[in-house]
Amino acid sequence: MRILHTSDWHLGRIFYGIYLTDDQAYVLEKFIELVKDAKPDVIVISGDIYDRSVPPVEAVDLFDDVVTHILIDYKVPIIAISGNHDSPDRLGFGYRIMGENGFKISCRLDMDAMTTVLEDEYGPVYFYSIPYVEPAVTREKFQDETIHTHDDSMKKIVGYIKENMNRKCRKVLVAHAYAAGCDGCESERPLSVGGSGAVDPSVFKGFDYTALGHLHNPQKVGCEEIRYSGSLMKYSFDEAKHKKCVYIVDMDQYGKVNIKGVELKPRRDIRCIEGCLDELKKGPKPGENKDDYIMATVKDKKAILDVYGQLRCIYPNLLHVERPQYDASGNICSPGENYKKMNDVDLFSSFYKQVTDNEISKEQGETLKELLDKYYQELREA
């Protein structure tokens, strides 16, 4: 069986005030071409189809066009789950009718409806779909007061699946979670603070393939068979060096998988450039696109009038300019703490220290974590 694994499309994303829907449509055209050429038996989308719970109309239309094209023109079934950016109610609208027409989407924790069985020449392949859910939802569903973290929640759900699944048949797990120890980036919305959003990767073992979503960098999780396909496109300058792809997963009759990453090149890349102004004004190097979304680090030590305007004439999609600080000896000053890499608790703690000259107390830190977790949950459920 050939599985096409993708995730984190984030349709309707806004990047520095620019709607990326047209760029996403361009990449999804490439995706549809891949479906035509690769002829997968099923497409798996591991959550975060939209960028927010109430997506713009253009994003909904784009998703509708892509799904309709794949189902009608190529007759390839789609198995999808909701992610932490999606609204389960909106994304799951009409799921019964869609399921009858080849589009199986899981948005709620329904233990009786999370299994999809597809057949190939060697027999059945079981797909188990776990949408993103808050630990409180799992706690109520299983009536288990010991469930408090995302790790507790995932272990409970996967444990239930393993207890009831047919171990003799081939099996695929589809989930949306943050596996501990993996590489994240700044465009991912945290599931919680203080580390309670992380899931032990060992919980995903026992399946022939695990198709994960949430993290934007394509990567394996401990072994070849557990994978994040990564996001459809780059959604921050932190991702400039990522190699975005989708995975073609070929599964044999014994459940062994051969995995190939296929790059879908965007119309405009997201790139970081640096150098002195005169060097940058020479324009893009061979093979580079002047219309890419650009962040420029200008290293001139002297003051320069209208750096942004001078570079914008060469790079029309210049979005951000940085100027490093130099000390008296002409050396670049150490940036100190990298605030872009800090979570909200550490960022507030640093601010608190600067303002009060005191460290935040343990009790204050715990209260802050509780408030932030509540805020994130309300944001996801909005």
C-alpha positions in Angstrom: 0.0 0.0 0.0 1.3 3.5 -0.9 0.5 6.2 1.7 1.1 9.9 1.0 1.7 11.6 4.4 1.4 15.4 4.8 0.5 17.7 7.6 0.2 21.3 8.9 -1.1 23.1 5.8 -2.1 26.1 7.9 -4.4 27.4 5.2 -5.1 31.1 5.7 -1.8 31.8 7.3 -0.7 35.5 7.6 3.0 36.2 7.4 4.2 39.7 8.3 0.7 41.0 7.3 0.7 39.0 4.0 -2.0 36.4 3.3 -0.2 33.3 2.0 -3.2 31.7 0.5 -2.0 32.2 -3.1 1.4 30.7 -2.2 -0.3 27.8 -0.6 -2.5 27.3 -3.6 0.6 27.2 -5.8 2.2 24.5 -3.6 -1.0 22.5 -3.4 -1.1 22.4 -7.2 2.2 20.7 -7.0 0.8 18.4 -4.4 -2.1 17.4 -6.7 0.4 16.8 -9.5 2.3 14.5 -7.1 -1.0 12.6 -6.4 -1.5 12.1 -10.1 2.1 10.9 -10.7 2.7 8.8 -7.5 -0.8 7.2 -7.5 -1.1 6.7 -3.7 -3.7 4.4 -2.3 -4.5 6.9 0.5 -3.6 10.4 1.6 -3.0 11.1 5.3 -3.2 14.7 6.7 -2.1 14.8 10.3 -3.8 17.9 11.5 -3.6 21.7 11.4 -5.4 22.0 8.0 -6.3 25.6 8.8 -4.2 28.2 10.6 -7.0 29.3 13.0 -10.3 28.1 14.2 -12.3 30.5 12.0 -10.4 30.4 8.7 -10.9 33.0 6.0 -13.3 32.1 3.1 -10.4 31.9 0.7 -8.7 29.2 2.8 -12.0 27.2 3.0 -12.5 27.4 -0.7 -8.9 26.3 -1.4 -9.3 23.2 0.9 -12.6 22.4 -0.8 -11.0 22.7 -4.3 -8.1 20.4 -3.4 -10.1 17.7 -1.7 -12.8 17.7 -4.4 -10.1 17.5 -7.1 -8.4 14.6 -5.4 -11.6 12.6 -4.6 -13.3 13.1 -8.0 -10.5 13.2 -10.5 -8.1 10.7 -8.9 -10.4 8.7 -6.6 -7.8 8.7 -3.8 -9.3 8.4 -0.3 -8.2 10.9 2.3 -7.8 10.3 6.1 -7.4 13.5 8.1 -7.5 14.7 11.7 -8.0 18.1 13.3 -5.0 19.7 14.9 -4.6 22.3 17.7 -5.2 25.2 15.2 -8.4 23.7 13.8 -11.9 24.0 15.1 -13.3 20.5 15.5 -16.9 21.6 15.0 -16.2 23.6 11.8 -13.7 21.2 10.3 -15.9 18.2 11.1 -19.1 19.6 9.6 -20.7 17.0 7.4 -18.2 14.3 8.3 -20.7 11.5 7.8 -21.5 12.4 4.2 -17.8 13.1 3.4 -16.8 9.7 4.9 -19.2 8.0 2.5 -17.4 9.7 -0.4 -13.8 8.9 0.5 -12.9 11.7 2.9 -12.6 10.4 6.5 -11.9 13.1 9.0 -11.7 12.7 12.8 -12.2 15.8 14.9 -13.7 14.4 18.1 -12.5 11.7 20.5 -14.9 9.0 19.3 -13.3 5.6 20.1 -15.9 3.8 17.9 -15.2 5.9 14.8 -11.4 6.4 14.9 -10.6 3.2 12.8 -10.6 3.2 9.0 -9.8 -0.1 7.2 -8.4 0.0 3.6 -7.7 -3.1 1.5 -4.8 -3.8 -1.0 -3.8 -7.0 -2.7 -2.3 -8.4 0.6 -5.3 -7.7 2.8 -6.5 -5.0 5.2 -4.5 -2.0 6.6 -6.0 -0.5 9.8 -5.6 3.3 10.2 -6.2 4.7 13.7 -6.9 8.4 13.8 -6.3 10.5 17.0 -7.4 14.1 16.6 -5.9 16.8 18.9 -7.8 16.8 22.2 -7.2 18.5 25.5 -6.2 16.2 28.4 -9.5 17.3 30.1 -11.5 15.8 27.3 -9.7 12.5 27.5 -10.1 12.5 31.3 -13.8 12.9 31.0 -14.1 10.4 28.1 -12.4 7.6 30.1 -13.6 8.8 33.5 -9.9 8.7 34.6 -8.9 11.4 37.1 -5.2 10.5 36.7 -5.1 12.2 33.3 -3.7 15.7 33.5 -1.0 16.1 30.8 -0.9 15.5 27.1 1.4 12.6 27.8 -1.2 11.0 30.1 -3.9 11.6 27.5 -2.0 10.1 24.6 -0.9 7.1 26.6 -4.5 6.4 27.5 -5.8 6.7 24.0 -3.1 4.7 22.3 -3.3 2.1 25.1 -7.0 1.7 24.3 -6.2 1.2 20.6 -3.5 -1.3 21.3 -5.8 -3.3 23.6 -8.5 -3.6 20.9 -6.5 -3.7 17.6 -5.9 -6.7 15.4 -2.2 -7.3 16.0 -1.9 -9.7 13.0 -2.9 -7.0 10.5 -0.9 -4.0 9.3 -1.6 -0.8 11.2 -1.0 2.9 10.9 -1.4 5.5 13.6 -2.3 9.1 12.7 -1.8 11.7 15.5 -1.2 15.4 16.3 1.2 15.9 19.2 4.6 17.2 20.3 7.0 14.3 20.7 9.6 15.1 23.4 13.1 15.6 22.1 12.1 16.7 18.6 13.0 20.0 16.8 10.4 22.7 17.0 10.3 26.2 15.6 8.8 29.6 16.5 5.8 29.3 14.1 4.3 26.4 16.1 1.7 27.4 18.7 2.6 25.8 22.1 0.2 23.1 23.4 1.0 24.1 26.9 3.8 25.6 29.0 6.3 24.2 31.4 6.9 21.0 29.3 3.4 19.5 30.1 2.6 19.5 26.3 5.3 17.0 25.5 4.5 13.3 24.8 6.9 10.4 25.3 7.8 9.1 21.8 7.8 5.5 23.0 4.0 5.6 23.1 3.9 5.6 19.2 5.8 2.3 18.9 3.9 -0.8 18.0 2.6 0.4 14.7 4.0 -0.2 11.2 3.9 3.5 10.5 3.1 6.6 12.7 2.1 9.7 10.8 2.5 12.7 13.1 1.6 16.3 12.8 2.3 19.5 14.8 6.0 20.1 14.3 7.0 21.9 11.1 10.4 20.4 10.5 10.2 17.0 8.7 11.9 14.5 11.0 11.9 11.0 12.3 11.1 10.3 15.9 13.5 7.8 17.3 13.1 5.3 14.4 12.3 5.3 10.7 8.7 4.3 11.1 7.6 7.3 13.3 7.6 10.6 11.3 6.6 14.2 11.2 6.0 15.2 7.6 6.4 18.8 8.5 4.4 21.8 7.3 3.3 22.4 3.8 5.5 25.6 3.5 7.9 27.7 5.6 5.9 29.9 8.0 8.7 31.8 9.8 12.2 32.9 9.2 13.2 30.4 11.8 12.3 27.8 9.2 14.5 29.3 6.4 16.8 26.3 6.4 14.1 23.6 6.6 13.7 21.2 3.7 9.9 20.9 3.4 8.5 17.7 1.9 5.7 15.2 2.0 6.4 11.5 2.5 5.6 8.7 0.1 5.4 5.6 2.3 5.3 2.2 0.6 4.2 -0.6 2.9 4.7 -4.2 1.9 2.6 -7.3 2.8 4.5 -7.7 6.1 4.1 -4.0 7.2 7.7 -3.0 6.4 7.9 0.5 5.0 10.1 2.3 2.5 9.9 6.1 3.0 10.8 8.8 0.5 10.6 12.5 1.0 9.4 14.6 -2.0 10.0 18.3 -2.0 7.3 20.7 -3.2 9.0 23.9 -4.2 7.0 27.1 -3.5 6.5 30.0 -5.8 8.4 32.2 -3.3 10.8 30.9 -0.7 11.4 32.3 2.8 15.1 33.3 3.1 17.5 35.1 5.4 20.3 37.1 3.8 23.2 39.0 5.5 26.1 41.2 4.7 27.1 44.9 4.2 24.6 47.0 2.3 26.7 47.4 -0.8 27.0 43.6 -1.0 23.3 43.0 -0.5 22.4 45.6 -3.1 24.1 43.5 -5.8 21.0 41.4 -5.7 20.3 37.7 -5.5 22.9 35.2 -6.4 22.4 32.7 -9.3 19.6 30.4 -8.5 18.0 32.8 -6.0 14.7 34.5 -6.5 14.5 38.3 -5.9 10.7 37.8 -5.2 11.3 35.5 -2.2 10.2 36.6 1.3 13.3 38.1 2.8 14.8 39.0 6.1 18.0 41.0 5.8 20.7 41.4 8.4 22.8 44.5 7.4 26.2 44.4 9.0 27.5 47.9 8.3 28.9 49.6 11.3 28.0 53.2 10.2 24.6 54.7 10.2 22.6 54.3 7.0 19.7 56.3 5.8 16.6 54.2 4.8 18.1 50.8 4.7 14.7 49.2 4.2 13.9 51.4 1.2 17.2 50.8 -0.5 16.8 47.0 -0.2 13.1 47.0 -1.1 14.0 48.3 -4.5 15.9 45.0 -5.1 13.9 42.6 -3.0 10.2 43.6 -3.4 9.1 41.1 -0.7 11.6 42.3 1.9 9.7 41.9 5.2 12.2 42.5 8.0 15.6 44.2 8.5 18.0 43.6 11.4 21.0 45.6 12.4 23.5 44.0 14.8 25.0 46.1 17.6 28.8 46.7 17.8 30.9 47.4 20.9 33.7 50.0 21.1 36.2 47.6 19.5 34.0 47.1 16.5 33.0 43.6 17.4 29.4 42.4 17.3 27.9 42.5 20.8 26.7 39.2 22.2 22.9 39.1 21.8 22.6 37.7 25.3 19.4 35.7 25.7 17.7 34.8 22.5 14.2 36.0 23.2 12.8 34.4 20.1 13.7 31.0 21.4 12.2 31.5 24.9 8.8 30.2 25.9 6.2 32.6 27.5 7.1 31.7 31.1 10.8 32.3 30.6 10.1 35.5 28.6 7.9 36.9 31.4 10.4 35.8 34.0 13.2 37.7 32.2 11.0 40.8 32.0 10.0 40.5 35.7 13.7 40.4 36.6 14.6 43.5 34.6 11.7 45.5 36.0 11.9 44.4 39.7 15.5 43.2 40.0 14.0 40.1 41.7 13.6 36.5 40.5 10.1 35.3 40.0 9.1 33.0 42.8 8.1 29.3 42.4 4.5 30.0 43.4 4.3 32.9 40.9 5.7 30.8 38.2 3.2 28.0 38.8 0.3 30.5 38.8 1.6 32.0 35.5 1.8 28.5 33.9 -1.8 27.8 34.9 -3.0 31.1 33.5 -1.1 30.6 30.2 -2.4 27.0 29.9 -6.0 28.3 30.4 -5.3 31.1 27.8 -4.0 28.6 25.2 -6.9 26.3 25.7 -9.4 29.2 25.3 -7.5 30.3 22.2 -7.7 26.8 20.6 -11.4 26.5 21.5 -12.3 29.9 20.3 
